[in-house]
């Protein structure tokens, strides 16, 4: 709505249209409440000029522009990560430690076991296919040698020479 009335204005804070009834016609806000808010915004801006925002620990110590994100200080990194990765409750941690100790006693994590009767290539319920190696070959012929102590000594001596 356009108007030529210079007393009809838009509040700089809430953007509501209002009529300025002051004699100098210099109001910028519709109400003392809006005027107060504008004043607060201005004061905050002025305060920031003398008191610049302190950088957060993340801004100081965290390097996320590197190939791998990196905390300059490990202790601060751990403190910060706590907010992201919430640790287990202590009793849950005790439970996990307990299970690990039992697994250690049993020589590793227990996996499901089953016995298959071998009739060829069996397929177990775990869908693991077992192929058995064919082993109908006869062992090779064994050759044995007999040496006299002198021959043995000579043989070992020749081996020693080969090494050097
Ligand atoms: Zn207003």
Backbone and ligand atoms as CSV (ligand in chain L), in Angstrom:
chain,resi,resn,atom,element,x,y,z
A,1,UNK,N,N,0.856,-1.201,0.000
A,1,UNK,CA,C,0.000,0.000,0.000
A,1,UNK,C,C,0.889,1.247,0.000
A,2,UNK,N,N,0.829,1.988,-1.058
A,2,UNK,CA,C,1.645,3.213,-1.153
A,2,UNK,C,C,0.842,4.386,-0.606
A,3,UNK,N,N,1.572,5.239,0.099
A,3,UNK,CA,C,0.909,6.440,0.625
A,3,UNK,C,C,1.870,7.621,0.550
A,4,UNK,N,N,1.340,8.795,0.398
A,4,UNK,CA,C,2.174,10.009,0.355
A,4,UNK,C,C,2.288,10.614,1.743
A,5,UNK,N,N,1.511,10.044,2.692
A,5,UNK,CA,C,1.530,10.555,4.069
A,5,UNK,C,C,2.882,10.244,4.699
A,6,UNK,N,N,3.671,11.272,5.017
A,6,UNK,CA,C,5.014,11.084,5.571
A,6,UNK,C,C,4.984,10.537,7.003
A,7,UNK,N,N,3.791,10.550,7.606
A,7,UNK,CA,C,3.678,10.046,8.983
A,7,UNK,C,C,3.385,8.545,9.031
A,8,UNK,N,N,3.034,7.971,7.885
A,8,UNK,CA,C,2.817,6.520,7.819
A,8,UNK,C,C,4.156,5.873,7.498
A,9,UNK,N,N,4.614,4.998,8.415
A,9,UNK,CA,C,5.950,4.399,8.266
A,9,UNK,C,C,5.912,2.895,8.514
A,10,UNK,N,N,7.047,2.271,8.210
A,10,UNK,CA,C,7.208,0.839,8.488
A,10,UNK,C,C,8.223,0.713,9.620
A,11,UNK,N,N,7.859,-0.034,10.652
A,11,UNK,CA,C,8.744,-0.233,11.804
A,11,UNK,C,C,10.015,-0.936,11.355
A,12,UNK,N,N,11.202,-0.433,11.748
A,12,UNK,CA,C,12.465,-1.045,11.325
A,12,UNK,C,C,12.698,-2.398,12.015
A,13,UNK,N,N,11.941,-2.653,13.085
A,13,UNK,CA,C,12.152,-3.930,13.770
A,13,UNK,C,C,11.136,-4.992,13.343
A,14,UNK,N,N,9.828,-4.680,13.561
A,14,UNK,CA,C,8.824,-5.705,13.270
A,14,UNK,C,C,8.182,-5.533,11.886
A,15,UNK,N,N,8.534,-4.460,11.184
A,15,UNK,CA,C,8.068,-4.194,9.821
A,15,UNK,C,C,6.567,-3.924,9.729
A,16,UNK,N,N,5.957,-3.681,10.865
A,16,UNK,CA,C,4.529,-3.313,10.881
A,16,UNK,C,C,4.393,-1.853,10.442
A,17,UNK,N,N,3.276,-1.557,9.828
A,17,UNK,CA,C,3.003,-0.168,9.440
A,17,UNK,C,C,2.455,0.570,10.659
A,18,UNK,N,N,2.942,1.794,10.860
A,18,UNK,CA,C,2.427,2.571,11.998
A,18,UNK,C,C,2.400,4.055,11.640
A,19,UNK,N,N,1.707,4.784,12.466
A,19,UNK,CA,C,1.622,6.228,12.228
A,19,UNK,C,C,2.465,6.952,13.270
A,20,UNK,N,N,3.402,7.781,12.790
A,20,UNK,CA,C,4.275,8.543,13.679
A,20,UNK,C,C,3.565,9.826,14.084
A,21,UNK,N,N,3.199,9.900,15.368
A,21,UNK,CA,C,2.480,11.086,15.850
A,21,UNK,C,C,3.381,12.069,16.592
A,22,UNK,N,N,4.698,11.778,16.584
A,22,UNK,CA,C,5.601,12.707,17.287
A,22,UNK,C,C,5.764,13.992,16.467
A,23,UNK,N,N,6.051,15.075,17.164
A,23,UNK,CA,C,6.146,16.360,16.487
A,23,UNK,C,C,7.291,16.406,15.466
A,24,UNK,N,N,8.497,15.917,15.834
A,24,UNK,CA,C,9.577,15.955,14.826
A,24,UNK,C,C,9.447,14.867,13.747
A,25,UNK,N,N,8.504,13.962,13.904
A,25,UNK,CA,C,8.268,12.880,12.934
A,25,UNK,C,C,9.547,12.062,12.667
A,26,UNK,N,N,10.253,11.704,13.769
A,26,UNK,CA,C,11.513,10.971,13.603
A,26,UNK,C,C,11.474,9.567,14.229
A,27,UNK,N,N,10.277,9.045,14.479
A,27,UNK,CA,C,10.180,7.679,15.026
A,27,UNK,C,C,10.562,6.659,13.953
A,28,UNK,N,N,11.236,5.603,14.394
A,28,UNK,CA,C,11.625,4.569,13.422
A,28,UNK,C,C,10.949,3.236,13.733
A,29,UNK,N,N,10.425,3.138,14.968
A,29,UNK,CA,C,9.776,1.894,15.372
A,29,UNK,C,C,8.342,2.189,15.834
A,30,UNK,N,N,7.533,1.110,15.778
A,30,UNK,CA,C,6.113,1.295,16.053
A,30,UNK,C,C,5.831,1.459,17.543
A,31,UNK,N,N,6.682,0.885,18.390
A,31,UNK,CA,C,6.384,0.883,19.824
A,31,UNK,C,C,7.676,0.963,20.622
A,32,UNK,N,N,7.548,1.231,21.920
A,32,UNK,CA,C,8.732,1.292,22.774
A,32,UNK,C,C,9.381,-0.094,22.868
A,33,UNK,N,N,8.571,-1.146,22.715
A,33,UNK,CA,C,9.118,-2.501,22.763
A,33,UNK,C,C,10.056,-2.733,21.576
A,34,UNK,N,N,9.590,-2.376,20.381
A,34,UNK,CA,C,10.436,-2.518,19.185
A,34,UNK,C,C,11.660,-1.623,19.293
A,35,UNK,N,N,11.483,-0.429,19.827
A,35,UNK,CA,C,12.599,0.502,19.981
A,35,UNK,C,C,13.654,-0.112,20.894
A,36,UNK,N,N,13.183,-0.759,21.941
A,36,UNK,CA,C,14.078,-1.411,22.893
A,36,UNK,C,C,14.860,-2.544,22.233
A,37,UNK,N,N,14.177,-3.328,21.384
A,37,UNK,CA,C,14.847,-4.437,20.686
A,37,UNK,C,C,15.929,-3.905,19.742
A,38,UNK,N,N,15.600,-2.824,19.036
A,38,UNK,CA,C,16.571,-2.220,18.119
A,38,UNK,C,C,17.785,-1.741,18.897
A,39,UNK,N,N,17.512,-1.161,20.061
A,39,UNK,CA,C,18.598,-0.672,20.914
A,39,UNK,C,C,19.501,-1.826,21.352
A,40,UNK,N,N,18.860,-2.950,21.719
A,40,UNK,CA,C,19.631,-4.132,22.164
A,40,UNK,C,C,20.517,-4.653,21.042
A,41,UNK,N,N,19.971,-4.725,19.809
A,41,UNK,CA,C,20.745,-5.208,18.668
A,41,UNK,C,C,21.965,-4.318,18.461
A,42,UNK,N,N,21.738,-2.964,18.559
A,42,UNK,CA,C,22.829,-2.020,18.359
A,42,UNK,C,C,23.892,-2.198,19.451
A,43,UNK,N,N,23.429,-2.371,20.690
A,43,UNK,CA,C,24.368,-2.543,21.811
A,43,UNK,C,C,25.186,-3.818,21.656
A,44,UNK,N,N,24.531,-4.903,21.198
A,44,UNK,CA,C,25.234,-6.174,20.996
A,44,UNK,C,C,26.338,-6.002,19.958
A,45,UNK,N,N,26.000,-5.292,18.876
A,45,UNK,CA,C,26.979,-5.040,17.805
A,45,UNK,C,C,28.169,-4.267,18.355
A,46,UNK,N,N,27.873,-3.212,19.149
A,46,UNK,CA,C,28.943,-2.385,19.709
A,46,UNK,C,C,29.793,-3.193,20.681
A,47,UNK,N,N,29.148,-4.062,21.456
A,47,UNK,CA,C,29.864,-4.898,22.420
A,47,UNK,C,C,30.839,-5.821,21.700
A,48,UNK,N,N,30.408,-6.390,20.560
A,48,UNK,CA,C,31.256,-7.321,19.800
A,48,UNK,C,C,32.499,-6.651,19.219
A,49,UNK,N,N,32.414,-5.336,18.981
A,49,UNK,CA,C,33.576,-4.631,18.428
A,49,UNK,C,C,34.713,-4.667,19.456
A,50,UNK,N,N,34.393,-4.400,20.719
A,50,UNK,CA,C,35.416,-4.394,21.780
A,50,UNK,C,C,35.682,-5.792,22.326
A,51,UNK,N,N,34.699,-6.696,22.207
A,51,UNK,CA,C,34.837,-8.054,22.747
A,51,UNK,C,C,34.583,-9.085,21.653
A,52,UNK,N,N,35.573,-9.272,20.799
A,52,UNK,CA,C,35.349,-10.241,19.714
A,52,UNK,C,C,35.071,-11.636,20.268
A,53,UNK,N,N,34.287,-12.380,19.531
A,53,UNK,CA,C,33.906,-13.735,19.941
A,53,UNK,C,C,35.157,-14.583,20.105
A,54,UNK,N,N,35.248,-15.314,21.221
A,54,UNK,CA,C,36.395,-16.203,21.424
A,54,UNK,C,C,36.222,-17.437,20.551
A,55,UNK,N,N,37.306,-17.885,19.922
A,55,UNK,CA,C,37.163,-19.105,19.111
A,55,UNK,C,C,36.869,-20.311,20.005
A,56,UNK,N,N,36.086,-21.251,19.502
A,56,UNK,CA,C,35.788,-22.460,20.272
A,56,UNK,C,C,37.014,-23.364,20.250
A,57,UNK,N,N,37.042,-24.339,21.156
A,57,UNK,CA,C,38.157,-25.293,21.193
A,57,UNK,C,C,38.246,-26.046,19.873
A,58,UNK,N,N,37.056,-26.312,19.284
A,58,UNK,CA,C,37.046,-27.011,18.004
A,58,UNK,C,C,37.730,-26.167,16.925
A,59,UNK,N,N,37.455,-24.853,16.948
A,59,UNK,CA,C,38.051,-23.963,15.951
A,59,UNK,C,C,39.563,-23.864,16.124
A,60,UNK,N,N,40.036,-23.961,17.372
A,60,UNK,CA,C,41.478,-23.842,17.624
A,60,UNK,C,C,42.199,-25.156,17.331
A,61,UNK,N,N,41.635,-26.265,17.835
A,61,UNK,CA,C,42.398,-27.514,17.876
A,61,UNK,C,C,42.049,-28.520,16.781
A,62,UNK,N,N,40.943,-28.299,16.049
A,62,UNK,CA,C,40.527,-29.304,15.074
A,62,UNK,C,C,40.924,-28.888,13.674
A,63,UNK,N,N,41.663,-29.767,12.996
A,63,UNK,CA,C,42.075,-29.483,11.611
A,63,UNK,C,C,41.241,-30.378,10.701
A,64,UNK,N,N,40.194,-29.804,10.107
A,64,UNK,CA,C,39.390,-30.646,9.212
A,64,UNK,C,C,39.708,-30.359,7.748
A,65,UNK,N,N,40.703,-29.515,7.500
A,65,UNK,CA,C,41.072,-29.227,6.120
A,65,UNK,C,C,42.161,-30.188,5.633
A,66,UNK,N,N,42.653,-31.043,6.556
A,66,UNK,CA,C,43.672,-32.012,6.173
A,66,UNK,C,C,43.007,-33.247,5.572
A,67,UNK,N,N,43.839,-34.133,5.012
A,67,UNK,CA,C,43.304,-35.348,4.393
A,67,UNK,C,C,42.535,-36.165,5.435
A,68,UNK,N,N,43.124,-36.261,6.652
A,68,UNK,CA,C,42.444,-36.923,7.760
A,68,UNK,C,C,42.145,-35.884,8.830
A,69,UNK,N,N,40.905,-35.818,9.311
A,69,UNK,CA,C,40.612,-34.876,10.398
A,69,UNK,C,C,41.547,-35.130,11.573
A,70,UNK,N,N,41.973,-34.083,12.207
A,70,UNK,CA,C,43.070,-34.201,13.159
A,70,UNK,C,C,42.866,-33.232,14.311
A,71,UNK,N,N,42.987,-33.745,15.530
A,71,UNK,CA,C,42.932,-32.884,16.721
A,71,UNK,C,C,44.346,-32.565,17.145
A,72,UNK,N,N,44.649,-31.277,17.280
A,72,UNK,CA,C,45.981,-30.832,17.687
A,72,UNK,C,C,46.297,-31.333,19.087
A,73,UNK,N,N,45.271,-31.413,19.949
A,73,UNK,CA,C,45.457,-31.878,21.314
A,73,UNK,C,C,44.517,-33.055,21.544
A,74,UNK,N,N,45.101,-34.212,21.798
A,74,UNK,CA,C,44.308,-35.443,21.893
A,74,UNK,C,C,43.280,-35.377,23.016
A,75,UNK,N,N,43.694,-34.796,24.156
A,75,UNK,CA,C,42.816,-34.725,25.321
A,75,UNK,C,C,41.574,-33.882,25.016
A,76,UNK,N,N,41.800,-32.761,24.347
A,76,UNK,CA,C,40.672,-31.886,23.996
A,76,UNK,C,C,39.795,-32.576,22.954
A,77,UNK,N,N,40.446,-33.285,22.035
A,77,UNK,CA,C,39.702,-34.031,21.015
A,77,UNK,C,C,38.756,-35.038,21.650
A,78,UNK,N,N,39.292,-35.792,22.632
A,78,UNK,CA,C,38.461,-36.785,23.332
A,78,UNK,C,C,37.283,-36.107,24.020
A,79,UNK,N,N,37.536,-34.989,24.660
A,79,UNK,CA,C,36.458,-34.263,25.340
A,79,UNK,C,C,35.387,-33.832,24.349
A,80,UNK,N,N,35.825,-33.379,23.171
A,80,UNK,CA,C,34.875,-32.900,22.164
A,80,UNK,C,C,34.081,-34.055,21.566
A,81,UNK,N,N,34.774,-35.169,21.303
A,81,UNK,CA,C,34.106,-36.309,20.672
A,81,UNK,C,C,33.053,-36.901,21.595
A,82,UNK,N,N,33.237,-36.718,22.874
A,82,UNK,CA,C,32.290,-37.263,23.847
A,82,UNK,C,C,30.869,-36.812,23.544
A,83,UNK,N,N,30.765,-35.591,23.010
A,83,UNK,CA,C,29.442,-35.044,22.695
A,83,UNK,C,C,28.837,-35.731,21.474
A,84,UNK,N,N,29.710,-36.265,20.606
A,84,UNK,CA,C,29.234,-36.877,19.355
A,84,UNK,C,C,29.004,-38.370,19.580
A,85,UNK,N,N,30.055,-39.071,20.037
A,85,UNK,CA,C,29.962,-40.508,20.273
A,85,UNK,C,C,29.782,-40.734,21.769
A,86,UNK,N,N,28.570,-40.923,22.198
A,86,UNK,CA,C,28.290,-41.114,23.618
A,86,UNK,C,C,28.772,-42.510,24.023
A,87,UNK,N,N,29.624,-42.589,25.043
A,87,UNK,CA,C,30.149,-43.909,25.418
A,87,UNK,C,C,29.080,-44.802,26.041
A,88,UNK,N,N,29.388,-46.114,26.117
A,88,UNK,CA,C,28.472,-47.058,26.764
A,88,UNK,C,C,28.346,-46.730,28.241
A,89,UNK,N,N,27.236,-47.128,28.824
A,89,UNK,CA,C,27.081,-47.003,30.266
A,89,UNK,C,C,28.066,-47.971,30.938
A,90,UNK,N,N,28.567,-47.636,32.135
A,90,UNK,CA,C,29.601,-48.462,32.770
A,90,UNK,C,C,29.217,-49.938,32.889
A,91,UNK,N,N,27.960,-50.260,33.206
A,91,UNK,CA,C,27.594,-51.676,33.356
A,91,UNK,C,C,27.651,-52.406,32.018
A,92,UNK,N,N,27.387,-51.676,30.930
A,92,UNK,CA,C,27.488,-52.267,29.586
A,92,UNK,C,C,28.946,-52.558,29.260
A,93,UNK,N,N,29.835,-51.648,29.665
A,93,UNK,CA,C,31.261,-51.851,29.432
A,93,UNK,C,C,31.733,-53.090,30.195
A,94,UNK,N,N,31.286,-53.230,31.453
A,94,UNK,CA,C,31.636,-54.411,32.253
A,94,UNK,C,C,31.182,-55.687,31.560
A,95,UNK,N,N,29.985,-55.641,30.987
A,95,UNK,CA,C,29.437,-56.808,30.291
A,95,UNK,C,C,30.316,-57.182,29.102
A,96,UNK,N,N,30.721,-56.174,28.314
A,96,UNK,CA,C,31.554,-56.428,27.134
A,96,UNK,C,C,32.892,-57.026,27.553
A,97,UNK,N,N,33.492,-56.475,28.622
A,97,UNK,CA,C,34.775,-56.991,29.114
A,97,UNK,C,C,34.610,-58.448,29.544
A,98,UNK,N,N,33.508,-58.738,30.239
A,98,UNK,CA,C,33.225,-60.102,30.691
A,98,UNK,C,C,33.136,-61.079,29.541
A,99,UNK,N,N,32.393,-60.696,28.507
A,99,UNK,CA,C,32.230,-61.568,27.342
A,99,UNK,C,C,33.579,-61.818,26.678
A,100,UNK,N,N,34.406,-60.781,26.599
A,100,UNK,CA,C,35.721,-60.932,25.970
A,100,UNK,C,C,36.596,-61.899,26.759
A,101,UNK,N,N,36.491,-61.803,28.104
A,101,UNK,CA,C,37.300,-62.705,28.936
A,101,UNK,C,C,36.858,-64.150,28.743
A,102,UNK,N,N,35.546,-64.374,28.641
A,102,UNK,CA,C,35.031,-65.723,28.410
A,102,UNK,C,C,35.516,-66.235,27.062
A,103,UNK,N,N,35.479,-65.378,26.055
A,103,UNK,CA,C,35.947,-65.765,24.719
A,103,UNK,C,C,37.419,-66.145,24.749
A,104,UNK,N,N,38.204,-65.384,25.518
A,104,UNK,CA,C,39.628,-65.661,25.631
A,104,UNK,C,C,39.859,-67.046,26.243
A,105,UNK,N,N,39.061,-67.344,27.296
A,105,UNK,CA,C,39.181,-68.650,27.949
A,105,UNK,C,C,38.831,-69.769,26.986
A,106,UNK,N,N,37.862,-69.526,26.101
A,106,UNK,CA,C,37.425,-70.545,25.150
A,106,UNK,C,C,38.288,-70.573,23.898
A,107,UNK,N,N,39.304,-69.711,23.865
A,107,UNK,CA,C,40.178,-69.671,22.694
A,107,UNK,C,C,39.502,-69.060,21.493
A,108,UNK,N,N,38.923,-67.900,21.687
A,108,UNK,CA,C,38.323,-67.189,20.560
A,108,UNK,C,C,36.817,-67.232,20.607
A,109,UNK,N,N,36.234,-66.406,19.769
A,109,UNK,CA,C,34.773,-66.312,19.727
A,109,UNK,C,C,34.167,-67.628,19.246
A,110,UNK,N,N,33.152,-68.086,19.967
A,110,UNK,CA,C,32.470,-69.337,19.603
A,110,UNK,C,C,31.632,-69.114,18.358
A,111,UNK,N,N,31.874,-69.938,17.375
A,111,UNK,CA,C,31.037,-69.874,16.187
A,111,UNK,C,C,30.137,-71.111,16.183
A,112,UNK,N,N,29.098,-71.038,15.406
A,112,UNK,CA,C,28.168,-72.168,15.343
A,112,UNK,C,C,28.907,-73.370,14.755
A,113,UNK,N,N,28.735,-74.502,15.404
A,113,UNK,CA,C,29.424,-75.695,14.927
A,113,UNK,C,C,28.409,-76.728,14.476
A,114,UNK,N,N,28.783,-77.528,13.505
A,114,UNK,CA,C,27.918,-78.631,13.111
A,114,UNK,C,C,28.797,-79.720,12.507
A,115,UNK,N,N,28.303,-80.935,12.656
A,115,UNK,CA,C,29.039,-82.075,12.125
A,115,UNK,C,C,28.340,-82.541,10.857
A,116,UNK,N,N,29.128,-82.728,9.824
A,116,UNK,CA,C,28.552,-83.184,8.555
A,116,UNK,C,C,29.000,-84.612,8.310
A,117,UNK,N,N,28.072,-85.416,7.848
A,117,UNK,CA,C,28.463,-86.754,7.419
A,117,UNK,C,C,28.936,-86.620,5.985
A,118,UNK,N,N,30.066,-87.243,5.718
A,118,UNK,CA,C,30.683,-87.052,4.408
A,118,UNK,C,C,30.218,-88.104,3.419
A,119,UNK,N,N,29.495,-87.664,2.413
A,119,UNK,CA,C,29.047,-88.556,1.342
A,119,UNK,C,C,29.451,-87.998,-0.010
A,120,UNK,N,N,30.401,-87.120,-0.032
A,120,UNK,CA,C,30.735,-86.408,-1.266
A,120,UNK,C,C,30.871,-84.959,-0.895
A,121,UNK,N,N,30.336,-84.075,-1.686
A,121,UNK,CA,C,30.375,-82.659,-1.346
A,121,UNK,C,C,29.087,-82.273,-0.638
A,122,UNK,N,N,29.182,-82.037,0.666
A,122,UNK,CA,C,28.010,-81.722,1.480
A,122,UNK,C,C,27.851,-80.216,1.580
A,123,UNK,N,N,26.625,-79.782,1.712
A,123,UNK,CA,C,26.343,-78.367,1.937
A,123,UNK,C,C,25.685,-78.256,3.312
A,124,UNK,N,N,26.374,-77.619,4.238
A,124,UNK,CA,C,25.820,-77.467,5.580
A,124,UNK,C,C,24.787,-76.370,5.621
A,125,UNK,N,N,24.131,-76.228,6.776
A,125,UNK,CA,C,23.104,-75.187,6.906
A,125,UNK,C,C,23.713,-73.793,6.923
A,126,UNK,N,N,25.038,-73.735,7.173
A,126,UNK,CA,C,25.705,-72.438,7.158
A,126,UNK,C,C,26.039,-72.027,5.725
A,127,UNK,N,N,25.663,-72.881,4.791
A,127,UNK,CA,C,25.892,-72.654,3.361
A,127,UNK,C,C,27.376,-72.599,3.031
A,128,UNK,N,N,28.175,-73.246,3.868
A,128,UNK,CA,C,29.598,-73.361,3.573
A,128,UNK,C,C,29.808,-74.666,2.840
A,129,UNK,N,N,30.355,-74.578,1.649
A,129,UNK,CA,C,30.564,-75.789,0.877
A,129,UNK,C,C,31.928,-76.367,1.216
A,130,UNK,N,N,31.948,-77.677,1.478
A,130,UNK,CA,C,33.194,-78.323,1.879
A,130,UNK,C,C,33.638,-79.275,0.776
A,131,UNK,N,N,34.818,-79.041,0.240
A,131,UNK,CA,C,35.393,-79.948,-0.755
A,131,UNK,C,C,36.525,-80.712,-0.088
A,132,UNK,N,N,36.445,-82.044,-0.110
A,132,UNK,CA,C,37.522,-82.839,0.473
A,132,UNK,C,C,38.522,-83.191,-0.613
A,133,UNK,N,N,39.807,-83.145,-0.237
A,133,UNK,CA,C,40.876,-83.440,-1.200
A,133,UNK,C,C,40.912,-84.947,-1.451
A,134,UNK,N,N,41.006,-85.294,-2.717
A,134,UNK,CA,C,41.145,-86.711,-3.058
A,134,UNK,C,C,42.557,-87.146,-2.674
A,135,UNK,N,N,42.654,-88.223,-1.913
A,135,UNK,CA,C,43.998,-88.647,-1.496
A,135,UNK,C,C,44.132,-90.164,-1.624
A,136,UNK,N,N,44.046,-90.646,-2.872
A,136,UNK,CA,C,44.223,-92.079,-3.110
A,136,UNK,C,C,45.592,-92.383,-3.698
A,137,UNK,N,N,46.525,-91.391,-3.560
A,137,UNK,CA,C,47.868,-91.604,-4.110
A,137,UNK,C,C,48.705,-92.390,-3.106
A,138,UNK,N,N,49.587,-93.243,-3.652
A,138,UNK,CA,C,50.498,-94.012,-2.802
A,138,UNK,C,C,51.682,-93.131,-2.456
A,139,UNK,N,N,52.238,-93.273,-1.235
A,139,UNK,CA,C,53.432,-92.495,-0.903
A,139,UNK,C,C,54.603,-92.903,-1.793
A,140,UNK,N,N,55.501,-91.975,-2.058
A,140,UNK,CA,C,56.668,-92.237,-2.904
A,140,UNK,C,C,57.644,-93.198,-2.242
A,141,UNK,N,N,58.539,-93.740,-3.043
A,141,UNK,CA,C,59.513,-94.696,-2.532
A,141,UNK,C,C,60.525,-93.984,-1.641
A,142,UNK,N,N,60.850,-94.622,-0.519
A,142,UNK,CA,C,61.806,-94.015,0.421
A,142,UNK,C,C,63.184,-94.603,0.177
A,143,UNK,N,N,64.155,-93.717,-0.057
A,143,UNK,CA,C,65.523,-94.170,-0.276
A,143,UNK,C,C,66.347,-93.863,0.968
A,144,UNK,N,N,67.083,-94.825,1.469
A,144,UNK,CA,C,67.925,-94.569,2.635
A,144,UNK,C,C,69.377,-94.890,2.295
A,145,UNK,N,N,70.259,-94.123,2.892
A,145,UNK,CA,C,71.686,-94.329,2.655
A,145,UNK,C,C,72.356,-94.655,3.969
A,146,UNK,N,N,73.378,-95.454,3.875
A,146,UNK,CA,C,74.182,-95.723,5.062
A,146,UNK,C,C,75.590,-95.235,4.829
A,147,UNK,N,N,76.134,-94.505,5.780
A,147,UNK,CA,C,77.501,-93.979,5.661
A,147,UNK,C,C,78.324,-94.469,6.843
A,148,UNK,N,N,79.603,-94.682,6.592
A,148,UNK,CA,C,80.522,-94.979,7.690
A,148,UNK,C,C,80.818,-93.660,8.390
A,149,UNK,N,N,81.256,-93.724,9.652
A,149,UNK,CA,C,81.573,-92.462,10.341
A,149,UNK,C,C,82.530,-91.596,9.563
A,150,UNK,N,N,83.519,-92.205,8.871
A,150,UNK,CA,C,84.495,-91.433,8.093
A,150,UNK,C,C,83.808,-90.711,6.935
A,151,UNK,N,N,82.943,-91.499,6.242
A,151,UNK,CA,C,82.228,-90.910,5.093
A,151,UNK,C,C,81.330,-89.743,5.542
A,152,UNK,N,N,80.695,-89.953,6.712
A,152,UNK,CA,C,79.808,-88.918,7.249
A,152,UNK,C,C,80.598,-87.646,7.562
A,153,UNK,N,N,81.773,-87.851,8.189
A,153,UNK,CA,C,82.635,-86.717,8.550
A,153,UNK,C,C,83.054,-85.943,7.309
A,154,UNK,N,N,83.437,-86.721,6.289
A,154,UNK,CA,C,83.855,-86.135,5.018
A,154,UNK,C,C,82.699,-85.354,4.385
A,155,UNK,N,N,81.507,-85.984,4.440
A,155,UNK,CA,C,80.319,-85.364,3.846
A,155,UNK,C,C,80.014,-84.029,4.524
A,156,UNK,N,N,80.020,-84.041,5.884
A,156,UNK,CA,C,79.710,-82.827,6.636
A,156,UNK,C,C,80.745,-81.744,6.384
A,157,UNK,N,N,81.989,-82.162,6.278
A,157,UNK,CA,C,83.096,-81.224,6.009
A,157,UNK,C,C,82.865,-80.558,4.646
A,158,UNK,N,N,82.432,-81.343,3.669
A,158,UNK,CA,C,82.209,-80.784,2.329
A,158,UNK,C,C,81.048,-79.782,2.372
A,159,UNK,N,N,80.041,-80.095,3.216
A,159,UNK,CA,C,78.894,-79.181,3.365
A,159,UNK,C,C,79.330,-77.844,3.963
A,160,UNK,N,N,80.249,-77.944,4.973
A,160,UNK,CA,C,80.745,-76.736,5.638
A,160,UNK,C,C,81.480,-75.845,4.658
A,161,UNK,N,N,82.257,-76.491,3.788
A,161,UNK,CA,C,83.034,-75.737,2.799
A,161,UNK,C,C,82.061,-75.006,1.849
A,162,UNK,N,N,80.981,-75.724,1.512
A,162,UNK,CA,C,79.983,-75.109,0.597
A,162,UNK,C,C,79.410,-73.835,1.205
A,163,UNK,N,N,79.179,-73.877,2.534
A,163,UNK,CA,C,78.558,-72.719,3.197
A,163,UNK,C,C,79.444,-71.488,3.125
A,164,UNK,N,N,80.785,-71.721,3.273
A,164,UNK,CA,C,81.723,-70.585,3.262
A,164,UNK,C,C,82.002,-70.176,1.815
L,1,ZN,ZN,ZN,7.503,-2.643,15.578
